[in-house]
Each structure stands twice: as C-alpha cells, then as structure tokens.
Amino acid sequence: MIAEAPQSDGNKAPTGLNMKYVWTISAVAALGGLLFGYDWVVIGGAAKFYEAFFRLTDTAAIVAADATVGQRIWANALSPVGWAQSCALLGCLAGALLAGTLSDRFGRKPVLIAAAANFVVSSLGIAFVGTFGGFIAWRILGGLSIGLASAVSPMYISEVAPAEKRGLLVAVNQLTIVIGILAAQFANWLIARPVPAGLSPEQFALSWNATTGWRWMFAACAVPAAVFLAGSFFVPESPRWLSKAGREARALEVLSRMGGEGYALRAAGEIKATLGGDAEKARFRELFSRRMTPILLFGCLLAVLQQFSGINVIFNYAGEIFTRAGFDMNDTLTSIVATGSVNFLFTFVALFLVDRLGRKPLMIFGFGGLAAIYLAIGWAYRLKEAGSALSPYLFLALVLAAIATYAMSLAPVTWVLISEIFPNRIRGAAMSVAVGSLWLACFILTYTFPILKTIVGTSSTFWIYAGICAFGLVMMAAFLRETKGKTLEQIERERTA
C-alpha cells in the first residue's frame, strides 16, 4: 500500500520528510560555498605580502596624470598587481561555463568531487609556489573550482530540498560562503604578524609576512577542502538529475530516503512531467528557444546586477578602501575582519526571512538600500578629497551598513533565484550560463574599479554603483515573480506557460 504523501503547513517542512538527511547532504554540498568564499577573499589580506615577495609594481597607479583613458586602461591591463587580484576570475568563468555541461553529462555529484579535489591541490600548490607565473597559474586553477562550486552547489541543494525549505537551504550555501569569507579574514589576521612602523620596502619584502605568512594564508584552505572532498563521496546523486538521465529507480530510492514512498512517487511524477519524453537530449541551443530565452536573460540579469551592485569591490579592495579612509595597515586588517563579521551575522537575517517574507521584497530592499548607502559613501569621499577631516570610522560604518544590506538580500537571494527559476530539463546548462555571466560581471567590476577611481575619482565611482543599484530596484519591482513556497515544477509551469 502506498503511503500518504507528506503534508505541509505554511513554512514548515512537510511532515514525514527526513529533514536530518536533507540537511546533512545539503550541508556537505554547501561546503563548496565555504571554499568558494575562502579562496575568493583570502587574497585581499595576503596581497600586500605576496606583492612585496614578488616585487610587484602597480603600473596603473603610477601612470602619468595627463594620460589618456586608453593609456590608463592599457596600464591597468599590464599591471601585475591588478592581474594578481583578478586572474582567478578567468578560472571562475571557465569553471562556471564548464559546470553545466559536466553536471548534465556526468551528474552533480562527480562535479562536486572534482571541485573539492582541485581546491585541495590548488591551495597547496600556491602555498609552495616560487615564481609569479606559477602564482598566476595556481590562482586560475583555484578559480576553476570556485566556478564549478558556485554553479553546482546551489543547484544540487535546490534539487534535493523540499519546496517549503528550498529558500532556506539554498541560502545556507550563501551562509557557508560568508563563513568562508570570515574564515579567510580571520586566518589572514591571525597569521599576519604586526608590521613595525617605518620599514623600508626592502625590509618589508624580507619580513616573515612577505616571505612565509601569505603562503600559510592560502594553504589553510586545504583543510576544509579535504573535508568537502571526503563528504562528497557519501552524498547521493540529485534525484532530478537521475530522472533526467533515465535512472528512475535510483531517483525513487533517493526520494524515498528523503520522504518515504508516497513523497517519492509524487515528486517523481512531477519531475517526469516537466522533463518530457526525450530528457537526455537537452542541448545548449534549447536555452535560446523562444520560450526559454526570456527566462535565461532574466537569470543572467539577476547574476550581473548582483555583481554590478559593487559590493565585491569592497571585499577585493578592502585594504585600499580603508587606507584611503585613513586607517593604517594594522587597523585595516582589523576593519576587514569587522566586514566579514557583519557579513556573517546579517546572512542569518536572510535565512530567517527568505522563506517568510519572500524573494522579491528582499531584492527590492537590497538594491534600494545599497543605492542610498553608496550615495553617502561617495559624498564622504568627496568631502575627504576636498580636505574635510572625516573620521575613518565614518567610512567603516557606511561600509558595514552596505555589507549588512547586501548580506541579508542580494547575496543569498540571487543564488536562491537562479537555482530555482530554470526548468528541470535545462537547469544545468542555464545555471552554467547565468553563473558564467555572474563571474564575467565580477571580472569587469574588479578590473574597472582601479580605472574608474583613477579617471573619475573614488566618490564618483561609488555614485556609479548607486545608479546601477537604482536600476536594479526598478527591474526587481517590475519583473521579478515571487517563488516562495513553490516546487521547482510549479515554478517551471508558471514561467513556461
């Protein structure tokens, strides 16, 4: 006799679901987010030290004051400092674009395993590197894992999570990203030794931080990477991918373990109905069909706007931003830890609200709040450039407000949305394109910040980000549909009707 399908009650998980099991496998997949966050941010605290070790010169910073825009862009392109900061993004972009093809062909689980193994190898490789060329190569390889994990981890979680808890569980992936960011910032802070005042560049290059400390900052990532690698062997394959691959019996086994026989039969039937009769032959060209293109474009818009909101400029150039505000190097490292702590705390607000308040209100709040804060940051920098004696703690407060706003809105909710709006049949390929566009946007943002602040000034650069956020506010209010509490199949039927 078939068991009765689990029943749901509001925002509570359906009764009968084995939520302990669902949480466990989601947490393992979310470790990809933790490593993504660590590897992405560790470079911010290590930069000044490896730059001294490799004797890097920022050609973009010393370009002539009367240089043309083209000369400034070229100087930035040739700058080893800027290249070291942004080269991992090339790996991120490649990994994101590969994620769809690999995860659709081989499954979500093998890609998680590959990303974890590469995290271990690249973390140790960069710790023992001896040349700047080798440093760049290992950073790009590490970026490949970031790209894979950033696409596959939230996709896997969205495919195993019940509708009532999907927002929360996918947002946990963002929480682990934040934990990774905070762990990197604390690792940098704990590993780095105090820098005595008055050191010459030659003395600084011979200091422990410049010769050894930065290596330990990168090597520390290998520990959680090894845990992720071990755990990935024990999680099941996504039941939606198994159904798509024609392995219905195995999909039923996984779904049964999650919620019993009744839940498995009901979920399997819904999944099969959305896949059609030729599930295994989904191709990238289907993304550009008349029915799918609007959904794909909106997913890419979400991803691009999250990055063009400008918050990753604060994370990647935190040292420079706080130095310009008036902090010394030691206080700057402490301030960077404060940004990570706020990011961590306010992500919990998102976990509480995403399945209660919904996706759309949080996205509107995020873009609107950041627009207002960036206007204030730009004005503060304009006053400082004009000679006003503003406290550096004013800048710190504004930066923390921006991070808090982003952490409880755009950061987690964008990942939730792009993991759930695409149809089952093409989810891997669509996620690959959307996350690829996210990393391309991130590269453009990171690459152009030094150019913009040189050409128009730091204040005007933040005003540009404010304008982009105002545009994002309008787009979310006009076009974003609420997905709270709906199954992936319900969302698909609504969007493709």
Secondary structure, 3 states (H helix, E strand, C coil): CCCCCCCCECCECCCCCCHHHHHHHHHHHHHHHHHHHHHHHHHHHHHHHHHHHCCCCCCCCCCCCCCCHHHHHHHHHHCHHHHHHHCHHHHHHHHHHHHHHHHHHHCHHHHHHHHHHHHHHHHHHHHCCCCHHHHHHHHHHHHHHHHHHHHHHHHHHHHHCCHHHHHHHHHHHHHHHHHHHHHHHHHHHHHCCCCCCCCCHHHHHCCHHHHHHHHHHHHCCHHHHHHHHHHHCCCCCCHHHHHHCCCHHHHHHHHHHHHHHHHHHHHHHHHHHHHCCCHHHCCHHHHHCCCCHHHHHHHHHHHHHHHHCCHHHHHHCHHHHHHHHCCCHHHHHHHHHHHHHHHHHHHHHHHHHCCCCCHHHHHHHHHHHHHHHHHHHHHHHHHHHCCCCCCHHHHHHHHHHHHHHHHCCHHHHHHHHHHHCCCHHHHHHHHHHHHHHHHHHHHHHHHHHHHHHHHCCHHHHHHHHHHHHHHHHHHHHHHCCCCCCCCHHHHHHHHHC
